[in-house]
Amino acid sequence: TSLDLKVRKPHDAIFRAAIERAGCKAKECVFIGDSEEKDIVPAVQLGMCSILVVIEQPLPSTTAADATATSLEKATEIIRSWAHASRT
């Protein structure tokens, strides 16, 4: 957590720690967040896939995210579709 690392997002240490903890490459990780600046941009800069979840606001016209969703359920559907596509 940011408390453990003594830094807050968008500091890349948070994202690097998540990648290390996952035990895989950045491109194999999916970061889900609701802030373009604090979540999506730093994740993309490290090579992670990303989903911008916007629940109480309109979807943005542009984003650095690989996908956008209006709920965590929709984000789950996106991840499942990516997993299915990678198997075929």
N, C-alpha and C positions, 0 to 999 in steps of 0.2 A: 504494500500500500504506500501511498504518499507519506504516511507517517513513518513507515519503516525506512524509506529512502530519503526522507527529509527534503523532498522536492515535490512540486505539484505539476500537473499537466499544464502546459504542453512540454515540459522538460522531457527530453528523449530518454532519460534514465528510467522513467516509468515504463515506457514502451519496450526498451531493451530488456528490462527485468521480466516483463510479461513474455517476451519471445524466449528468453533463456529458461524461464519456468516451464513454458510449454514444451521445451525440448525439441524444437523444430526450427526450420528456416522462417524468416520473416514472411516470405511469399506464401507460406503454408498457413499463416495465421489470418484470422479475420477479426478486425477491431470494429466493434459496434459502439457508436457514440452519437450524442445529440448536439455536439458543438463542432462546427467546421474548423474553427481556429484551435481549439484545445484537444480535439479528438482526431478528426479526419486528416488534417494537414500533416501533423507529426507522424501519424501511422503510415500514410502514403509515402512520406519522405524516407521512411525506413524500409519501404518495400512491402508493407503489409497490405492485404486486401481490406477494404473498409465498407461499412454500411452506415449511412447517415440516417438516423431514426428521428423523424419529426412528428411529434404527436399533437401538440397544441398550436402549431403554426402551419402556414402553408409550406409546401415543398419549395425549396429554393429553385430559381431558374438555372443556376449553375452550381456545381460542387466538384470537389476533387475526389469524392467518394466513388467507388465502383458501382454502388447501387444506393437507392434511397428507399425508405419504408415509412409507413405511417403508424406502425405498431411493432412491438417485439415479435409478435406472431408472424407478421409479414417478413421480418428480418430472418426468422427461422426458416420460412419457406424459401427465401433467397439462398440461404446457405445450403439447404437440401438440394435445390436445383443445381447449384454449383458442384456439389458433391456428386450428384447423378451425372452431370455433364462430364466430369473428369474421369468417370468410370467407363464412359462409352467412347 
